[in-house]
Amino acid sequence: MRNGIVQARHALLALFVLFSLCSFAAAQNKDRETKVRNDRRDILADGTWHYNDLAGATAAAKISGKPILVIFRCIPCEACAQLDEKIIERDSAVRRIMQEYECARIVRMNGVDLAKFQFDYDQSFAAFLMNADGTIYGRYGTRSHQTEEEGDVAIEGLAATLEKGLILHQIYPLNKDQFVAKTTGDKPPVSSAEKFPHLKKRDFGEELDYDGQVVKSCIHCHQVGESYRVNYRSEGNPIPQKILFPYPHPKILGMIMDPQTAATVKQVTPDSPAAKAGVHAGDEILSLNGQPILSMADIQWTLHHLQEEKSLEVKLRRGEKLTKIDFPLPPDWKEQGDISWRVTSWDLSRQVLGGMRLKDLESEERKTLGLGDDQLGLKVRHVGKYGDHREALKAGVQVDDVITSIAGVNENLNESNLLARLANATKPGQEVEVTLLRNGKSQQTKIRLQ
């Protein structure tokens, strides 16, 4: 009798937890719906933006002669929310200069021309400075952390970028040839995001469904980045380095940029490639390989498209002097970037880690576990519980397990490099062997990859 009562209590508790989780999810989704709908209502009421209407902004620019400022913004995402709010409120730093632009606000990737609008899709905020004929003067918006934005963007930096963009626009079209590399990116596998095969299955349209479930109808920026990787992997093709390590941050070369400016070096890391190339703190980057630089995002665009180049031509202003330097690039420098912070890394972990997220061990932990300096040793910090992210859970992997080998990889790598290695060393549907330590004891299991 007592056992029956206990079991009944446990069942009721389980139902309560399930109900609470469902209620929380419903409330969270409702909040996202409210944010998206309110953004549209408020921006349209403001009357100074072309909302989800690039064609309208272009037509207006052809009449006014102004350049176009196109802002892509993922509304529910908190990253860059402070910067976005200052832009919407026309902070004093940008109020005057924004009046010189036709402003467009795009809050979805549905229907967006992927050949034209290429940027770091792990951003939740990205801006383009353009001519009405489609020429791109520059980009703005950088991110190198899941939540922190202070070191990457600032309203003052955006203002400086807009000022530079306006100067370039006033000279146009005499300077048109300078923007060819900025305007012409890689050819995308599809013309717009909803046409990617795995997104096509979800029946996304070219517009948001404001009459229905608007959030569910929205393709987010990170889903575009994920789709590139999924596309390569599903077709059995190697994922290029520039897709695995996209838009390198200048700090991996030793240039710590000042976000309060357009493109001024705040600090140079000692013994870094930048230090060896002769870059100084206070240098203003004017161009890279002939491309005018208006922002940190412009630097990333140039770095992103470098292939086998061994050096970079840098023109900069140092005090009152203009200087040109040759910037040598070390081998495999792009792979020094950390991709584990990226939103798209969650989908990559689904594909190659069964939904696990990992972190480095402290040196004392490695010593206690008897792991050599060259031995893989990554602690499990998260195990996916739902859908396709639960393959590791199904295999018995637990939080705090230490992965010492997976798919034959046992060398000492961080999570970022392990994700990249496995992306091209494994195939969807493959079952891989995993060796892990739990409470100091070695165990083996197998995970099915996707």
C-alpha atoms as one frame of an Amber mdcrd trajectory, in Angstrom:
protein
   0.000   0.000   0.000   2.764   2.396   1.015   4.717   1.590  -2.176   1.624
   2.392  -4.206   1.276   5.795  -2.516   4.962   6.588  -3.128   4.667   5.597
  -6.775   1.558   7.757  -7.147   3.383  10.724  -5.603   6.307  10.214  -7.983
   3.924  10.070 -10.937   2.197  13.278  -9.841   5.571  14.971  -9.361   6.656
  13.903 -12.852   3.418  15.272 -14.318   3.914  18.538 -12.420   7.471  18.925
 -13.746   6.338  18.127 -17.291   3.466  20.610 -17.034   5.813  23.276 -15.657
   8.296  22.752 -18.487   5.542  22.909 -21.102   4.112  26.049 -19.516   7.572
  27.656 -19.448   8.198  26.770 -23.087   4.808  28.149 -24.102   5.408  31.375
 -22.152   8.891  31.729 -23.644   7.568  31.229 -27.171   4.769  33.742 -26.502
   7.383  36.239 -25.320   9.369  35.748 -28.528   6.203  36.228 -30.573   5.488
  39.442 -28.667   9.011  40.782 -29.247   8.861  40.176 -32.990   5.379  41.647
 -33.392   6.140  44.668 -31.200   9.314  45.383 -33.135   7.342  45.582 -36.374
   4.637  47.723 -34.773   7.089  50.178 -33.191   9.427  50.523 -36.180   6.592
  51.077 -38.635   5.132  53.691 -36.281   8.522  55.437 -36.192   8.218  56.077
 -39.928  11.952  56.383 -40.688  12.656  52.765 -41.608  11.874  50.522 -44.560
  10.795  47.452 -42.604  11.612  44.122 -44.263  11.555  46.136 -47.461  14.916
  46.390 -49.203  13.210  47.187 -52.505  11.518  50.184 -50.893  14.805  51.438
 -49.458  16.507  51.032 -52.834  13.761  52.911 -54.665  13.919  55.725 -52.092
  17.719  55.920 -52.394  17.505  56.274 -56.164  15.277  59.289 -55.676  17.086
  60.894 -52.732  20.620  60.062 -53.841  21.419  58.821 -50.348  23.365  55.649
 -49.519  21.465  52.765 -47.923  21.981  51.382 -44.426  20.655  47.820 -44.244
  20.472  46.299 -40.777  19.861  42.587 -40.263  18.603  41.905 -36.756  17.517
  38.680 -35.057  14.871  40.083 -32.724  14.634  37.392 -30.026  18.432  37.144
 -29.644  19.874  39.155 -26.764  23.347  39.615 -28.301  23.842  43.225 -29.497
  20.455  44.192 -28.033  21.949  47.297 -26.397  23.494  48.498 -29.641  20.277
  47.813 -31.530  18.227  49.757 -28.990  20.516  52.784 -29.314  20.158  52.680
 -33.097  16.360  52.465 -32.929  16.232  55.341 -30.456  18.607  57.348 -32.677
  21.252  57.821 -29.989  22.960  61.204 -30.212  26.103  59.510 -31.540  24.302
  58.418 -34.733  21.234  60.680 -34.965  22.696  63.163 -37.445  24.593  60.722
 -39.649  21.678  58.264 -39.921  19.603  61.036 -41.483  22.022  60.875 -44.419
  21.019  57.251 -45.145  17.920  55.465 -46.353  17.513  52.922 -43.552  16.208
  49.380 -43.980  15.596  46.920 -41.156  15.436  43.226 -42.050  14.410  40.836
 -39.257  14.455  37.519 -41.135  16.685  35.650 -43.568  13.707  34.332 -45.548
  13.861  35.546 -49.125  17.198  37.352 -48.635  19.579  37.267 -51.619  22.458
  35.108 -50.320  24.708  36.105 -53.223  24.438  39.756 -52.177  24.133  39.655
 -48.390  27.010  37.555 -47.127  28.219  38.078 -43.565  29.103  36.167 -40.438
  25.840  34.301 -39.914  26.590  33.717 -36.231  25.774  37.396 -35.782  22.423
  38.514 -34.482  23.186  42.016 -35.795  24.857  42.948 -39.073  24.827  46.148
 -41.107  25.569  46.896 -44.765  26.417  50.315 -46.190  25.375  50.304 -49.850
  24.734  52.248 -53.006  21.338  51.992 -54.654  22.970  50.094 -57.540  23.902
  47.257 -55.148  27.539  48.196 -54.580  28.608  47.475 -51.006  30.770  50.160
 -49.382  31.266  48.267 -46.142  29.895  46.114 -43.363  29.488  46.584 -39.621
  28.913  44.074 -36.825  31.344  41.740 -35.108  30.922  39.066 -32.485  33.469
  36.895 -30.695  31.568  35.760 -27.605  28.220  34.161 -26.851  26.960  37.060
 -24.742  29.578  39.822 -24.359  29.635  42.560 -26.990  31.656  45.371 -25.407
  34.909  44.453 -27.144  33.332  44.085 -30.584  30.705  46.793 -31.159  29.832
  50.237 -29.855  27.489  52.973 -31.028  30.476  55.320 -31.417  32.192  52.795
 -33.686  29.073  52.491 -35.832  28.900  56.280 -36.107  32.518  56.395 -37.297
  31.791  53.675 -39.867  28.736  55.558 -41.158  30.821  58.739 -41.507  33.396
  56.883 -43.602  30.670  55.292 -45.673  29.166  58.678 -46.434  32.534  59.975
 -47.672  32.913  56.974 -49.989  29.376  57.545 -51.274  30.149  61.193 -52.068
  33.109  60.122 -54.233  31.172  57.329 -55.982  31.284  56.178 -58.787  34.883
  57.370 -59.281  35.931  54.794 -56.651  33.628  51.987 -57.817  36.476  49.592
 -58.680  37.582  49.556 -55.015  34.379  47.780 -53.993  34.400  44.854 -56.414
  35.833  42.432 -53.846  33.457  43.748 -51.182  30.412  43.301 -53.372  31.299
  39.962 -54.976  31.386  37.076 -52.527  31.210  33.319 -52.906  28.494  31.742
 -55.007  25.954  30.257 -52.564  24.497  26.761 -53.152  20.985  28.266 -53.184
  19.663  31.727 -53.961  17.873  32.182 -50.620  17.833  30.344 -47.300  14.406
  28.696 -47.561  15.703  26.769 -50.584  18.334  24.831 -48.627  17.144  21.192
 -48.764  16.837  20.631 -45.007  15.091  23.995 -44.478  12.835  23.396 -47.462
  11.379  20.416 -45.586  10.071  22.812 -42.931   8.078  24.765 -45.508   9.506
  28.222 -44.797   8.143  30.990 -46.989   9.885  34.085 -48.335   8.084  36.297
 -45.821   7.178  36.044 -42.142   3.720  34.846 -41.188   2.452  37.761 -39.101
  -1.074  36.373 -39.332  -0.002  33.077 -37.746   3.034  31.859 -35.782   5.535
  34.478 -36.814   8.498  33.079 -34.845   8.154  29.612 -36.347   8.027  31.127
 -39.825  11.365  32.929 -39.368  14.721  31.669 -40.647  17.414  32.929 -38.277
  20.876  34.053 -39.383  22.587  31.121 -37.660  20.390  28.685 -39.599  22.002
  29.930 -42.793  25.469  29.192 -41.435  24.312  25.768 -40.258  22.807  25.067
 -43.667  26.111  25.595 -45.450  27.753  22.924 -43.257  24.819  20.528 -43.474
  24.787  20.919 -47.242  28.446  19.939 -47.612  28.166  17.086 -45.126  24.941
  15.607 -46.521  26.427  15.592 -50.019  29.576  13.839 -48.756  31.854  16.764
 -49.611  34.641  18.134 -47.396  33.642  21.290 -45.530  36.058  24.080 -46.573
  38.206  25.743 -43.937  36.474  29.093 -44.507  33.105  27.491 -43.673  34.420
  25.763 -40.539  36.401  28.817 -39.358  34.413  31.713 -40.837  35.199  35.414
 -40.555  38.409  35.287 -38.487  38.531  37.855 -35.727  41.572  40.169 -36.019
  42.563  39.306 -32.451  43.753  35.852 -33.567  46.453  37.719 -35.499  47.205
  39.871 -32.471  45.215  42.988 -33.394  42.897  44.071 -30.588  40.651  46.632
 -32.242  39.021  49.610 -30.529  35.228  49.212 -30.904  34.777  52.930 -30.200
  36.383  53.642 -33.575  35.869  52.507 -37.150  39.076  50.467 -37.448  41.795
  51.642 -35.070  44.124  49.196 -33.317  43.777  49.497 -29.557  46.458  46.994
 -28.581  48.906  44.604 -30.242  49.504  41.237 -28.605  53.239  40.711 -27.940
  54.993  38.189 -30.251  51.847  37.913 -32.389  51.790  38.019 -36.216  50.647
  41.652 -35.958  53.565  42.552 -33.702  56.020  40.848 -36.039  54.484  42.642
 -39.035  55.070  46.009 -37.349  51.502  46.986 -36.470  51.327  49.481 -33.600
  48.642  50.434 -31.114  46.905  53.544 -32.445  47.283  52.567 -36.094  44.153
  53.200 -38.146  43.615  50.464 -40.752  42.710  52.145 -44.052  42.764  49.224
 -46.486  43.595  45.521 -46.748  44.638  44.142 -50.126  43.240  47.276 -51.718
  39.805  47.064 -50.052  38.758  50.180 -48.085  38.259  49.297 -44.422  35.355
  50.917 -42.604  35.061  48.592 -39.616  36.228  45.467 -37.844  33.662  43.547
 -39.909  35.417  44.766 -43.073  38.688  43.368 -41.731  36.947  40.040 -41.111
  35.454  40.045 -44.628  38.936  40.396 -46.137  40.452  37.752 -43.849  37.559
  35.386 -44.537  38.249  35.384 -48.272  41.984  34.773 -48.025  42.902  31.312
 -49.297  46.533  30.330 -49.736  47.925  33.863 -49.484  51.049  34.045 -47.339
  50.813  37.764 -46.634  48.438  40.703 -46.539  48.979  44.242 -47.827  48.008
  46.712 -45.113  47.687  50.459 -45.577  47.328  52.410 -42.360  47.511  55.856
 -40.833  50.039  56.250 -38.027  49.731  59.702 -36.547  49.952  62.066 -39.503
  51.724  59.580 -41.769  50.335  57.041 -44.220  52.188  53.724 -44.092  52.065
  50.493 -46.069  53.279  47.227 -44.562  53.470  43.615 -45.661  51.732  41.428
 -43.067  53.038  37.798 -43.159  50.414  35.163 -42.323  51.503  32.046 -40.386
  50.459  28.554 -41.568  46.938  27.447 -40.593  46.323  30.783 -38.875  42.562
  30.590 -39.382  42.378  27.445 -37.262  43.573  29.471 -34.267  40.111  30.946
 -34.091  37.632  29.570 -31.548  34.371  28.401 -33.116  32.976  26.832 -29.930
  31.224  30.074 -28.866  29.267  30.198 -32.111  25.561  29.387 -32.175  26.210
  27.172 -35.199  28.566  25.027 -33.114  25.514  23.536 -31.367  24.313  22.090
 -34.643  27.838  20.957 -35.497  28.034  19.195 -32.119  24.775  17.442 -33.032
  26.368  16.170 -36.213  29.766  15.040 -34.921  29.522  14.743 -31.114  26.032
  13.359 -30.697  24.917  16.561 -28.965  27.751  16.787 -26.440  29.382  20.093
 -25.557  32.879  19.905 -24.141  35.385  22.021 -22.245  39.102  21.910 -21.503
  40.344  20.237 -18.353  42.337  22.194 -15.819  46.009  21.161 -15.695  45.544
  19.655 -12.229  42.601  17.590 -13.444  44.693  16.236 -16.300  47.453  15.335
 -13.896  45.044  13.613 -11.505  43.572  11.556 -14.352  47.023  10.625 -15.624
  46.558  12.267 -19.032  49.709  13.179 -20.919  50.227  16.560 -22.555  49.461
  15.109 -25.985  46.371  13.117 -24.906  42.816  14.204 -25.672  40.973  15.099
 -22.502  37.768  17.128 -22.730  35.135  17.239 -20.001  31.472  16.891 -20.983
  29.683  20.087 -19.909  26.370  19.385 -21.646  24.527  16.410 -23.107  21.597
  17.096 -25.409  18.265  15.673 -24.282  15.937  16.265 -27.199  15.528  15.206
 -30.816  18.644  14.707 -32.889  20.798  16.183 -30.126  20.381  13.149 -27.827
  22.599  10.540 -29.527  25.309  10.891 -26.865  22.662  10.581 -24.145  21.352
   7.395 -25.775  24.921   6.076 -25.727  25.107   6.615 -21.963  27.353   9.691
 -21.903  26.955  11.855 -18.805  27.914  15.368 -17.777  31.433  15.421 -16.212
  32.591  12.387 -18.195  36.003  13.000 -19.768  36.347  12.123 -23.455  39.796
  10.669 -24.209  39.120   9.309 -27.695  36.401   9.655 -30.323  36.332   8.320
 -33.884  40.019   7.444 -33.572  41.018  10.982 -32.558  42.965  10.945 -29.295
  45.409  13.837 -29.637  45.091  16.842 -27.359  42.610  19.193 -29.054  40.226
  21.795 -27.711  36.513  21.551 -28.502  36.809  23.985 -31.403  39.475  22.004
 -33.242  37.840  18.667 -32.408  34.579  19.845 -33.976  36.428  20.908 -37.120
  38.456  17.694 -37.290  35.453  15.404 -36.930  33.394  17.424 -39.413  35.616
  16.169 -42.212  36.840  12.900 -40.681  33.381  11.372 -40.215  30.187  10.865
 -42.199  26.463  11.051 -41.394  25.127   7.740 -40.082  28.574   6.547 -39.030
  28.818   4.863 -35.632  32.009   5.891 -33.867  33.765   4.483 -30.832  34.143
   6.728 -27.820  36.458   6.200 -24.860  35.690   8.144 -21.719  36.685   8.379
 -18.097  33.999   8.325 -15.414  35.165   8.649 -11.840  38.661   7.862 -13.082
  37.654   4.588 -14.749  37.816   4.024 -18.505  34.675   3.058 -20.412  33.788
   2.549 -24.065  30.593   3.322 -25.940  29.440   4.105 -29.475  27.674   7.190
 -30.829  25.803   7.435 -34.117  26.717  10.595 -35.979  24.525  12.685 -38.272
